[in-house]
Amino acid sequence: MGVFLDIVSWVFLLSGSFFAVVGALGVIRMPDLFTRLHAAGVTDTMGAGLILVGLMFQGGISLVTVKLFMILGFLWFSSPVSTYALSRATLASGQEPFWSEDMEIPDTARIPGMVYPVDATAEGD
């Protein structure tokens, strides 16, 4: 049974490390703040989450596992909330997401009550 738990633990640890590395590359390579926030959120939620689950398998049934579970719950709550708050604050400051010139900005990406410049597609109408 010990070898099986080690294999399962290492699968979680390696997949969490994969998500952490891919998320770090995404933070470096993405074009704007919003896509970088998405990459950082994936790194926090999936990367650290899978690593913590792998450590739980290594810890067995003990107080360490309970503490790791509490840390995991805090990460699952705080990472999406902080990413959302940062993106809304950036939108409120007037910075818009990276859009291709031929795309219209959807209404769901706008903050109600803010004044936006006229869309490029709306000028020709």
N, CA, C and O atoms as CSV, one atom per row, in Angstrom:
chain,resi,resn,atom,element,x,y,z
A,1,MET,N,N,0.821,-1.203,0.000
A,1,MET,CA,C,0.000,0.000,0.000
A,1,MET,C,C,0.855,1.253,0.000
A,1,MET,O,O,0.444,2.276,-0.547
A,2,GLY,N,N,2.047,1.196,0.606
A,2,GLY,CA,C,2.932,2.350,0.677
A,2,GLY,C,C,3.431,2.793,-0.684
A,2,GLY,O,O,3.562,3.988,-0.950
A,3,VAL,N,N,3.713,1.811,-1.558
A,3,VAL,CA,C,4.196,2.150,-2.896
A,3,VAL,C,C,3.077,2.810,-3.703
A,3,VAL,O,O,3.329,3.761,-4.445
A,4,PHE,N,N,1.860,2.321,-3.567
A,4,PHE,CA,C,0.725,2.905,-4.278
A,4,PHE,C,C,0.507,4.360,-3.851
A,4,PHE,O,O,0.287,5.227,-4.698
A,5,LEU,N,N,0.566,4.630,-2.541
A,5,LEU,CA,C,0.407,6.010,-2.052
A,5,LEU,C,C,1.536,6.908,-2.536
A,5,LEU,O,O,1.308,8.078,-2.842
A,6,ASP,N,N,2.742,6.378,-2.606
A,6,ASP,CA,C,3.860,7.166,-3.136
A,6,ASP,C,C,3.655,7.500,-4.607
A,6,ASP,O,O,3.939,8.619,-5.035
A,7,ILE,N,N,3.162,6.536,-5.384
A,7,ILE,CA,C,2.930,6.784,-6.809
A,7,ILE,C,C,1.831,7.832,-6.994
A,7,ILE,O,O,1.983,8.749,-7.800
A,8,VAL,N,N,0.731,7.703,-6.257
A,8,VAL,CA,C,-0.363,8.675,-6.352
A,8,VAL,C,C,0.122,10.056,-5.917
A,8,VAL,O,O,-0.209,11.066,-6.538
A,9,SER,N,N,0.904,10.088,-4.851
A,9,SER,CA,C,1.439,11.357,-4.360
A,9,SER,C,C,2.327,12.021,-5.408
A,9,SER,O,O,2.218,13.223,-5.648
A,10,TRP,N,N,3.189,11.249,-6.020
A,10,TRP,CA,C,4.090,11.817,-7.020
A,10,TRP,C,C,3.344,12.261,-8.277
A,10,TRP,O,O,3.754,13.218,-8.933
A,11,VAL,N,N,2.261,11.580,-8.613
A,11,VAL,CA,C,1.451,12.028,-9.761
A,11,VAL,C,C,0.884,13.412,-9.475
A,11,VAL,O,O,0.929,14.295,-10.332
A,12,PHE,N,N,0.347,13.603,-8.261
A,12,PHE,CA,C,-0.190,14.918,-7.898
A,12,PHE,C,C,0.918,15.966,-7.815
A,12,PHE,O,O,0.737,17.091,-8.279
A,13,LEU,N,N,2.049,15.615,-7.236
A,13,LEU,CA,C,3.148,16.581,-7.113
A,13,LEU,C,C,3.687,17.000,-8.481
A,13,LEU,O,O,3.941,18.181,-8.714
A,14,LEU,N,N,3.860,16.038,-9.378
A,14,LEU,CA,C,4.380,16.376,-10.703
A,14,LEU,C,C,3.366,17.155,-11.545
A,14,LEU,O,O,3.739,18.082,-12.263
A,15,SER,N,N,2.093,16.784,-11.460
A,15,SER,CA,C,1.105,17.547,-12.225
A,15,SER,C,C,0.946,18.955,-11.654
A,15,SER,O,O,0.755,19.902,-12.417
A,16,GLY,N,N,1.020,19.115,-10.345
A,16,GLY,CA,C,0.983,20.455,-9.749
A,16,GLY,C,C,2.182,21.279,-10.160
A,16,GLY,O,O,2.061,22.477,-10.416
A,17,SER,N,N,3.342,20.643,-10.224
A,17,SER,CA,C,4.542,21.352,-10.683
A,17,SER,C,C,4.417,21.758,-12.141
A,17,SER,O,O,4.870,22.835,-12.531
A,18,PHE,N,N,3.802,20.896,-12.951
A,18,PHE,CA,C,3.566,21.232,-14.354
A,18,PHE,C,C,2.685,22.473,-14.476
A,18,PHE,O,O,2.999,23.386,-15.240
A,19,PHE,N,N,1.580,22.507,-13.722
A,19,PHE,CA,C,0.699,23.673,-13.762
A,19,PHE,C,C,1.415,24.930,-13.260
A,19,PHE,O,O,1.191,26.018,-13.790
A,20,ALA,N,N,2.257,24.795,-12.264
A,20,ALA,CA,C,2.984,25.952,-11.743
A,20,ALA,C,C,3.968,26.498,-12.783
A,20,ALA,O,O,4.088,27.713,-12.942
A,21,VAL,N,N,4.663,25.618,-13.480
A,21,VAL,CA,C,5.620,26.063,-14.502
A,21,VAL,C,C,4.893,26.684,-15.689
A,21,VAL,O,O,5.319,27.720,-16.198
A,22,VAL,N,N,3.798,26.062,-16.138
A,22,VAL,CA,C,3.030,26.605,-17.261
A,22,VAL,C,C,2.421,27.957,-16.884
A,22,VAL,O,O,2.404,28.878,-17.700
A,23,GLY,N,N,1.925,28.079,-15.662
A,23,GLY,CA,C,1.382,29.359,-15.207
A,23,GLY,C,C,2.442,30.440,-15.124
A,23,GLY,O,O,2.177,31.598,-15.448
A,24,ALA,N,N,3.644,30.072,-14.691
A,24,ALA,CA,C,4.733,31.047,-14.636
A,24,ALA,C,C,5.127,31.504,-16.037
A,24,ALA,O,O,5.394,32.686,-16.253
A,25,LEU,N,N,5.164,30.574,-16.984
A,25,LEU,CA,C,5.440,30.965,-18.368
A,25,LEU,C,C,4.330,31.857,-18.911
A,25,LEU,O,O,4.591,32.790,-19.670
A,26,GLY,N,N,3.094,31.569,-18.522
A,26,GLY,CA,C,1.971,32.394,-18.957
A,26,GLY,C,C,2.063,33.809,-18.409
A,26,GLY,O,O,1.747,34.769,-19.112
A,27,VAL,N,N,2.491,33.945,-17.167
A,27,VAL,CA,C,2.651,35.290,-16.582
A,27,VAL,C,C,3.702,36.075,-17.349
A,27,VAL,O,O,3.564,37.284,-17.534
A,28,ILE,N,N,4.731,35.407,-17.789
A,28,ILE,CA,C,5.805,36.088,-18.525
A,28,ILE,C,C,5.382,36.409,-19.957
A,28,ILE,O,O,5.688,37.493,-20.454
A,29,ARG,N,N,4.689,35.495,-20.629
A,29,ARG,CA,C,4.449,35.615,-22.063
A,29,ARG,C,C,3.152,36.295,-22.472
A,29,ARG,O,O,3.034,36.707,-23.626
A,30,MET,N,N,2.190,36.431,-21.598
A,30,MET,CA,C,0.896,36.981,-21.990
A,30,MET,C,C,0.975,38.482,-22.271
A,30,MET,O,O,1.823,39.170,-21.703
A,31,PRO,N,N,0.088,39.004,-23.153
A,31,PRO,CA,C,0.236,40.375,-23.631
A,31,PRO,C,C,-0.243,41.465,-22.681
A,31,PRO,O,O,0.275,42.581,-22.738
A,32,ASP,N,N,-1.210,41.189,-21.810
A,32,ASP,CA,C,-1.720,42.265,-20.962
A,32,ASP,C,C,-1.981,41.752,-19.549
A,32,ASP,O,O,-1.831,40.565,-19.261
A,33,LEU,N,N,-2.368,42.665,-18.689
A,33,LEU,CA,C,-2.545,42.353,-17.280
A,33,LEU,C,C,-3.644,41.324,-17.050
A,33,LEU,O,O,-3.509,40.470,-16.174
A,34,PHE,N,N,-4.713,41.387,-17.809
A,34,PHE,CA,C,-5.849,40.493,-17.584
A,34,PHE,C,C,-5.493,39.041,-17.884
A,34,PHE,O,O,-5.854,38.149,-17.116
A,35,THR,N,N,-4.800,38.792,-18.974
A,35,THR,CA,C,-4.401,37.419,-19.276
A,35,THR,C,C,-3.304,36.953,-18.330
A,35,THR,O,O,-3.229,35.765,-18.019
A,36,ARG,N,N,-2.462,37.850,-17.871
A,36,ARG,CA,C,-1.459,37.483,-16.859
A,36,ARG,C,C,-2.123,37.126,-15.536
A,36,ARG,O,O,-1.682,36.206,-14.846
A,37,LEU,N,N,-3.175,37.845,-15.183
A,37,LEU,CA,C,-3.913,37.503,-13.967
A,37,LEU,C,C,-4.549,36.118,-14.084
A,37,LEU,O,O,-4.594,35.367,-13.110
A,38,HIS,N,N,-5.034,35.788,-15.262
A,38,HIS,CA,C,-5.603,34.458,-15.466
A,38,HIS,C,C,-4.531,33.386,-15.278
A,38,HIS,O,O,-4.774,32.376,-14.618
A,39,ALA,N,N,-3.358,33.601,-15.850
A,39,ALA,CA,C,-2.267,32.628,-15.700
A,39,ALA,C,C,-1.840,32.498,-14.237
A,39,ALA,O,O,-1.571,31.394,-13.765
A,40,ALA,N,N,-1.780,33.607,-13.531
A,40,ALA,CA,C,-1.409,33.554,-12.115
A,40,ALA,C,C,-2.488,32.855,-11.297
A,40,ALA,O,O,-2.170,32.135,-10.351
A,41,GLY,N,N,-3.745,33.052,-11.642
A,41,GLY,CA,C,-4.827,32.373,-10.933
A,41,GLY,C,C,-4.796,30.869,-11.135
A,41,GLY,O,O,-5.058,30.110,-10.202
A,42,VAL,N,N,-4.476,30.433,-12.347
A,42,VAL,CA,C,-4.348,29.001,-12.614
A,42,VAL,C,C,-3.180,28.427,-11.825
A,42,VAL,O,O,-3.263,27.321,-11.292
A,43,THR,N,N,-2.100,29.184,-11.754
A,43,THR,CA,C,-0.939,28.718,-11.002
A,43,THR,C,C,-1.282,28.545,-9.535
A,43,THR,O,O,-0.928,27.533,-8.931
A,44,ASP,N,N,-1.965,29.515,-8.959
A,44,ASP,CA,C,-2.328,29.421,-7.547
A,44,ASP,C,C,-3.317,28.301,-7.288
A,44,ASP,O,O,-3.122,27.488,-6.384
A,45,THR,N,N,-4.367,28.257,-8.073
A,45,THR,CA,C,-5.445,27.328,-7.785
A,45,THR,C,C,-5.057,25.891,-8.135
A,45,THR,O,O,-5.133,25.005,-7.283
A,46,MET,N,N,-4.649,25.657,-9.362
A,46,MET,CA,C,-4.363,24.280,-9.778
A,46,MET,C,C,-2.971,23.824,-9.358
A,46,MET,O,O,-2.814,22.729,-8.817
A,47,GLY,N,N,-1.971,24.645,-9.601
A,47,GLY,CA,C,-0.605,24.235,-9.285
A,47,GLY,C,C,-0.399,23.982,-7.807
A,47,GLY,O,O,0.009,22.893,-7.404
A,48,ALA,N,N,-0.679,24.981,-7.010
A,48,ALA,CA,C,-0.490,24.829,-5.569
A,48,ALA,C,C,-1.492,23.828,-4.993
A,48,ALA,O,O,-1.169,23.105,-4.050
A,49,GLY,N,N,-2.699,23.781,-5.548
A,49,GLY,CA,C,-3.699,22.832,-5.059
A,49,GLY,C,C,-3.265,21.389,-5.252
A,49,GLY,O,O,-3.367,20.581,-4.329
A,50,LEU,N,N,-2.784,21.061,-6.436
A,50,LEU,CA,C,-2.339,19.696,-6.692
A,50,LEU,C,C,-1.093,19.347,-5.880
A,50,LEU,O,O,-0.950,18.211,-5.429
A,51,ILE,N,N,-0.205,20.297,-5.692
A,51,ILE,CA,C,0.970,20.050,-4.861
A,51,ILE,C,C,0.550,19.778,-3.417
A,51,ILE,O,O,1.089,18.880,-2.769
A,52,LEU,N,N,-0.398,20.543,-2.921
A,52,LEU,CA,C,-0.867,20.320,-1.547
A,52,LEU,C,C,-1.565,18.968,-1.405
A,52,LEU,O,O,-1.408,18.306,-0.379
A,53,VAL,N,N,-2.326,18.548,-2.406
A,53,VAL,CA,C,-2.965,17.229,-2.347
A,53,VAL,C,C,-1.906,16.130,-2.351
A,53,VAL,O,O,-2.033,15.140,-1.630
A,54,GLY,N,N,-0.869,16.301,-3.156
A,54,GLY,CA,C,0.227,15.336,-3.150
A,54,GLY,C,C,0.922,15.274,-1.800
A,54,GLY,O,O,1.300,14.194,-1.345
A,55,LEU,N,N,1.093,16.418,-1.160
A,55,LEU,CA,C,1.695,16.434,0.174
A,55,LEU,C,C,0.779,15.799,1.210
A,55,LEU,O,O,1.251,15.215,2.185
A,56,MET,N,N,-0.546,15.913,1.001
A,56,MET,CA,C,-1.482,15.248,1.911
A,56,MET,C,C,-1.334,13.734,1.844
A,56,MET,O,O,-1.392,13.056,2.870
A,57,PHE,N,N,-1.144,13.205,0.645
A,57,PHE,CA,C,-0.917,11.760,0.520
A,57,PHE,C,C,0.393,11.362,1.192
A,57,PHE,O,O,0.476,10.289,1.791
A,58,GLN,N,N,1.407,12.199,1.103
A,58,GLN,CA,C,2.679,11.907,1.762
A,58,GLN,C,C,2.552,11.980,3.280
A,58,GLN,O,O,3.212,11.223,3.993
A,59,GLY,N,N,1.717,12.877,3.779
A,59,GLY,CA,C,1.576,13.058,5.223
A,59,GLY,C,C,0.752,11.989,5.899
A,59,GLY,O,O,0.876,11.787,7.107
A,60,GLY,N,N,-0.094,11.293,5.140
A,60,GLY,CA,C,-0.949,10.278,5.751
A,60,GLY,C,C,-2.051,10.925,6.574
A,60,GLY,O,O,-2.325,12.117,6.439
A,61,ILE,N,N,-2.681,10.123,7.431
A,61,ILE,CA,C,-3.750,10.641,8.287
A,61,ILE,C,C,-3.098,11.189,9.554
A,61,ILE,O,O,-2.721,10.441,10.456
A,62,SER,N,N,-2.976,12.529,9.596
A,62,SER,CA,C,-2.323,13.163,10.746
A,62,SER,C,C,-2.758,14.626,10.816
A,62,SER,O,O,-3.545,15.100,9.997
A,63,LEU,N,N,-2.234,15.310,11.796
A,63,LEU,CA,C,-2.523,16.736,11.953
A,63,LEU,C,C,-1.941,17.542,10.790
A,63,LEU,O,O,-2.481,18.588,10.428
A,64,VAL,N,N,-0.862,17.067,10.213
A,64,VAL,CA,C,-0.250,17.745,9.065
A,64,VAL,C,C,-1.237,17.793,7.898
A,64,VAL,O,O,-1.343,18.814,7.218
A,65,THR,N,N,-1.953,16.705,7.667
A,65,THR,CA,C,-2.934,16.657,6.579
A,65,THR,C,C,-4.071,17.637,6.823
A,65,THR,O,O,-4.556,18.274,5.888
A,66,VAL,N,N,-4.498,17.759,8.074
A,66,VAL,CA,C,-5.557,18.716,8.400
A,66,VAL,C,C,-5.080,20.139,8.126
A,66,VAL,O,O,-5.830,20.949,7.580
A,67,LYS,N,N,-3.858,20.444,8.495
A,67,LYS,CA,C,-3.308,21.784,8.242
A,67,LYS,C,C,-3.169,22.046,6.747
A,67,LYS,O,O,-3.478,23.142,6.280
A,68,LEU,N,N,-2.706,21.050,5.994
A,68,LEU,CA,C,-2.588,21.212,4.544
A,68,LEU,C,C,-3.962,21.407,3.899
A,68,LEU,O,O,-4.104,22.184,2.955
A,69,PHE,N,N,-4.973,20.698,4.414
A,69,PHE,CA,C,-6.328,20.870,3.897
A,69,PHE,C,C,-6.845,22.275,4.177
A,69,PHE,O,O,-7.519,22.860,3.330
A,70,MET,N,N,-6.547,22.819,5.333
A,70,MET,CA,C,-6.977,24.191,5.651
A,70,MET,C,C,-6.270,25.205,4.748
A,70,MET,O,O,-6.887,26.170,4.298
A,71,ILE,N,N,-4.995,24.990,4.485
A,71,ILE,CA,C,-4.261,25.869,3.562
A,71,ILE,C,C,-4.864,25.776,2.166
A,71,ILE,O,O,-5.010,26.790,1.484
A,72,LEU,N,N,-5.217,24.560,1.734
A,72,LEU,CA,C,-5.833,24.367,0.421
A,72,LEU,C,C,-7.167,25.105,0.317
A,72,LEU,O,O,-7.451,25.740,-0.698
A,73,GLY,N,N,-7.971,25.022,1.352
A,73,GLY,CA,C,-9.246,25.743,1.349
A,73,GLY,C,C,-9.054,27.243,1.280
A,73,GLY,O,O,-9.780,27.934,0.566
A,74,PHE,N,N,-8.071,27.756,2.024
A,74,PHE,CA,C,-7.776,29.190,1.964
A,74,PHE,C,C,-7.321,29.598,0.569
A,74,PHE,O,O,-7.746,30.636,0.060
A,75,LEU,N,N,-6.462,28.796,-0.057
A,75,LEU,CA,C,-6.000,29.113,-1.418
A,75,LEU,C,C,-7.147,29.081,-2.417
A,75,LEU,O,O,-7.231,29.948,-3.287
A,76,TRP,N,N,-8.027,28.097,-2.306
A,76,TRP,CA,C,-9.147,28.002,-3.243
A,76,TRP,C,C,-10.114,29.153,-3.083
A,76,TRP,O,O,-10.812,29.512,-4.032
A,77,PHE,N,N,-10.168,29.735,-1.908
A,77,PHE,CA,C,-11.042,30.888,-1.703
A,77,PHE,C,C,-10.346,32.193,-2.083
A,77,PHE,O,O,-10.929,33.020,-2.784
A,78,SER,N,N,-9.124,32.385,-1.636
A,78,SER,CA,C,-8.467,33.689,-1.783
A,78,SER,C,C,-7.927,33.953,-3.187
A,78,SER,O,O,-7.920,35.102,-3.627
A,79,SER,N,N,-7.485,32.945,-3.886
A,79,SER,CA,C,-6.906,33.177,-5.213
A,79,SER,C,C,-7.928,33.697,-6.227
A,79,SER,O,O,-7.650,34.705,-6.875
A,80,PRO,N,N,-9.085,33.073,-6.400
A,80,PRO,CA,C,-10.055,33.635,-7.351
A,80,PRO,C,C,-10.592,34.997,-6.919
A,80,PRO,O,O,-10.841,35.859,-7.762
A,81,VAL,N,N,-10.773,35.199,-5.618
A,81,VAL,CA,C,-11.284,36.480,-5.135
A,81,VAL,C,C,-10.280,37.594,-5.403
A,81,VAL,O,O,-10.659,38.676,-5.852
A,82,SER,N,N,-9.004,37.339,-5.131
A,82,SER,CA,C,-7.994,38.381,-5.354
A,82,SER,C,C,-7.797,38.651,-6.844
A,82,SER,O,O,-7.594,39.798,-7.239
A,83,THR,N,N,-7.855,37.607,-7.675
A,83,THR,CA,C,-7.743,37.812,-9.116
A,83,THR,C,C,-8.911,38.640,-9.637
A,83,THR,O,O,-8.719,39.534,-10.461
A,84,TYR,N,N,-10.113,38.350,-9.165
A,84,TYR,CA,C,-11.295,39.115,-9.567
A,84,TYR,C,C,-11.185,40.570,-9.109
A,84,TYR,O,O,-11.483,41.486,-9.876
A,85,ALA,N,N,-10.761,40.784,-7.870
A,85,ALA,CA,C,-10.645,42.153,-7.354
A,85,ALA,C,C,-9.603,42.954,-8.131
A,85,ALA,O,O,-9.829,44.123,-8.443
A,86,LEU,N,N,-8.474,42.342,-8.442
A,86,LEU,CA,C,-7.442,43.044,-9.215
A,86,LEU,C,C,-7.922,43.376,-10.625
A,86,LEU,O,O,-7.651,44.464,-11.133
A,87,SER,N,N,-8.631,42.444,-11.257
A,87,SER,CA,C,-9.098,42.724,-12.620
A,87,SER,C,C,-10.177,43.802,-12.627
A,87,SER,O,O,-10.190,44.643,-13.526
A,88,ARG,N,N,-11.083,43.799,-11.651
A,88,ARG,CA,C,-12.109,44.849,-11.588
A,88,ARG,C,C,-11.479,46.211,-11.283
A,88,ARG,O,O,-11.914,47.226,-11.828
A,89,ALA,N,N,-10.459,46.245,-10.418
A,89,ALA,CA,C,-9.783,47.512,-10.132
A,89,ALA,C,C,-9.062,48.033,-11.370
A,89,ALA,O,O,-9.027,49.240,-11.609
A,90,THR,N,N,-8.495,47.136,-12.147
A,90,THR,CA,C,-7.825,47.550,-13.377
A,90,THR,C,C,-8.835,48.072,-14.394
A,90,THR,O,O,-8.576,49.071,-15.065
A,91,LEU,N,N,-9.981,47.409,-14.513
A,91,LEU,CA,C,-11.024,47.903,-15.409
A,91,LEU,C,C,-11.539,49.265,-14.953
A,91,LEU,O,O,-11.793,50.143,-15.778
A,92,ALA,N,N,-11.691,49.441,-13.646
A,92,ALA,CA,C,-12.195,50.711,-13.120
A,92,ALA,C,C,-11.203,51.843,-13.334
A,92,ALA,O,O,-11.600,53.005,-13.423
A,93,SER,N,N,-9.918,51.519,-13.417
A,93,SER,CA,C,-8.917,52.563,-13.652
A,93,SER,C,C,-8.865,52.993,-15.114
A,93,SER,O,O,-8.178,53.956,-15.454
A,94,GLY,N,N,-9.597,52.278,-15.990
A,94,GLY,CA,C,-9.675,52.694,-17.388
A,94,GLY,C,C,-8.904,51.816,-18.345
A,94,GLY,O,O,-9.001,52.007,-19.557
A,95,GLN,N,N,-8.145,50.864,-17.849
A,95,GLN,CA,C,-7.403,49.991,-18.747
A,95,GLN,C,C,-8.327,48.892,-19.243
A,95,GLN,O,O,-9.043,48.268,-18.459
A,96,GLU,N,N,-8.308,48.660,-20.551
A,96,GLU,CA,C,-9.161,47.637,-21.141
A,96,GLU,C,C,-8.325,46.426,-21.530
A,96,GLU,O,O,-7.116,46.530,-21.740
A,97,PRO,N,N,-8.982,45.283,-21.623
A,97,PRO,CA,C,-8.255,44.083,-22.046
A,97,PRO,C,C,-7.749,44.207,-23.473
A,97,PRO,O,O,-8.243,45.023,-24.251
A,98,PHE,N,N,-6.770,43.396,-23.805
A,98,PHE,CA,C,-6.210,43.340,-25.145
A,98,PHE,C,C,-7.250,42.747,-26.084
A,98,PHE,O,O,-7.729,41.633,-25.871
A,99,TRP,N,N,-7.591,43.492,-27.118
A,99,TRP,CA,C,-8.560,43.035,-28.097
A,99,TRP,C,C,-7.944,43.152,-29.476
A,99,TRP,O,O,-7.155,44.059,-29.740
A,100,SER,N,N,-8.300,42.250,-30.334
A,100,SER,CA,C,-7.927,42.366,-31.724
A,100,SER,C,C,-8.718,43.521,-32.333
A,100,SER,O,O,-9.832,43.806,-31.893
A,101,GLU,N,N,-8.160,44.180,-33.329
A,101,GLU,CA,C,-8.809,45.353,-33.917
A,101,GLU,C,C,-10.160,45.025,-34.526
A,101,GLU,O,O,-11.033,45.891,-34.585
A,102,ASP,N,N,-10.349,43.796,-34.980
A,102,ASP,CA,C,-11.618,43.464,-35.621
A,102,ASP,C,C,-12.661,42.927,-34.640
A,102,ASP,O,O,-13.747,42.522,-35.056
A,103,MET,N,N,-12.346,42.920,-33.353
A,103,MET,CA,C,-13.296,42.445,-32.351
A,103,MET,C,C,-13.994,43.615,-31.669
A,103,MET,O,O,-13.380,44.645,-31.392
A,104,GLU,N,N,-15.262,43.443,-31.408
A,104,GLU,CA,C,-16.002,44.443,-30.641
A,104,GLU,C,C,-15.925,44.063,-29.164
A,104,GLU,O,O,-15.995,42.883,-28.823
A,105,ILE,N,N,-15.782,45.049,-28.294
A,105,ILE,CA,C,-15.720,44.778,-26.864
A,105,ILE,C,C,-17.121,44.399,-26.389
A,105,ILE,O,O,-18.055,45.185,-26.549
A,106,PRO,N,N,-17.286,43.205,-25.805
A,106,PRO,CA,C,-18.629,42.806,-25.367
A,106,PRO,C,C,-19.077,43.613,-24.151
A,106,PRO,O,O,-18.263,44.108,-23.372
A,107,ASP,N,N,-20.387,43.728,-24.016
A,107,ASP,CA,C,-20.938,44.486,-22.897
A,107,ASP,C,C,-20.604,43.858,-21.558
A,107,ASP,O,O,-20.551,44.561,-20.549
A,108,THR,N,N,-20.377,42.556,-21.523
A,108,THR,CA,C,-20.057,41.893,-20.265
A,108,THR,C,C,-18.664,42.253,-19.761
A,108,THR,O,O,-18.356,42.033,-18.589
A,109,ALA,N,N,-17.816,42.805,-20.633
A,109,ALA,CA,C,-16.477,43.184,-20.217
A,109,ALA,C,C,-16.412,44.639,-19.756
A,109,ALA,O,O,-15.339,45.132,-19.409
A,110,ARG,N,N,-17.526,45.309,-19.751
A,110,ARG,CA,C,-17.569,46.718,-19.377
A,110,ARG,C,C,-18.120,46.884,-17.957
A,110,ARG,O,O,-18.941,46.092,-17.495
A,111,ILE,N,N,-17.652,47.922,-17.287
A,111,ILE,CA,C,-18.175,48.273,-15.973
A,111,ILE,C,C,-19.325,49.248,-16.181
A,111,ILE,O,O,-19.149,50.264,-16.854
A,112,PRO,N,N,-20.509,48.962,-15.616
A,112,PRO,CA,C,-21.650,49.872,-15.808
A,112,PRO,C,C,-21.349,51.266,-15.264
A,112,PRO,O,O,-20.772,51.414,-14.187
A,113,GLY,N,N,-21.741,52.271,-16.015
A,113,GLY,CA,C,-21.556,53.651,-15.576
A,113,GLY,C,C,-20.256,54.283,-16.036
A,113,GLY,O,O,-20.097,55.497,-15.909
A,114,MET,N,N,-19.317,53.504,-16.568
A,114,MET,CA,C,-18.057,54.073,-17.047
A,114,MET,C,C,-18.215,54.553,-18.481
A,114,MET,O,O,-18.983,53.984,-19.257
A,115,VAL,N,N,-17.492,55.593,-18.822
A,115,VAL,CA,C,-17.509,56.139,-20.171
A,115,VAL,C,C,-16.345,55.525,-20.927
A,115,VAL,O,O,-15.190,55.665,-20.523
A,116,TYR,N,N,-16.648,54.846,-22.025
A,116,TYR,CA,C,-15.642,54.197,-22.845
A,116,TYR,C,C,-15.528,54.931,-24.179
A,116,TYR,O,O,-16.496,55.529,-24.650
A,117,PRO,N,N,-14.338,54.883,-24.786
A,117,PRO,CA,C,-14.224,55.442,-26.122
A,117,PRO,C,C,-15.096,54.652,-27.097
A,117,PRO,O,O,-15.401,53.482,-26.866
A,118,VAL,N,N,-15.482,55.292,-28.166
A,118,VAL,CA,C,-16.348,54.650,-29.148
A,118,VAL,C,C,-15.581,53.486,-29.783
A,118,VAL,O,O,-14.406,53.599,-30.130
A,119,ASP,N,N,-16.292,52.372,-29.921
A,119,ASP,CA,C,-15.674,51.192,-30.531
A,119,ASP,C,C,-15.304,51.493,-31.981
A,119,ASP,O,O,-15.967,52.296,-32.637
A,120,ALA,N,N,-14.267,50.862,-32.474
A,120,ALA,CA,C,-13.838,51.056,-33.864
A,120,ALA,C,C,-14.900,50.554,-34.827
A,120,ALA,O,O,-15.074,51.111,-35.910
A,121,THR,N,N,-15.615,49.497,-34.434
A,121,THR,CA,C,-16.639,48.967,-35.342
A,121,THR,C,C,-17.872,49.849,-35.365
A,121,THR,O,O,-18.593,49.865,-36.363
A,122,ALA,N,N,-18.133,50.579,-34.298
A,122,ALA,CA,C,-19.334,51.413,-34.221
A,122,ALA,C,C,-19.155,52.736,-34.978
A,122,ALA,O,O,-20.141,53.395,-35.307
A,123,GLU,N,N,-17.902,53.130,-35.256
A,123,GLU,CA,C,-17.653,54.411,-35.939
A,123,GLU,C,C,-18.121,54.378,-37.369
A,123,GLU,O,O,-18.541,55.404,-37.905
A,124,GLY,N,N,-18.057,53.198,-38.015
A,124,GLY,CA,C,-18.412,53.117,-39.425
A,124,GLY,C,C,-19.907,53.089,-39.661
A,124,GLY,O,O,-20.341,53.254,-40.801
A,125,ASP,N,N,-20.708,52.889,-38.634
A,125,ASP,CA,C,-22.162,52.802,-38.807
A,125,ASP,C,C,-22.821,54.141,-38.938
A,125,ASP,O,O,-24.040,54.218,-39.088
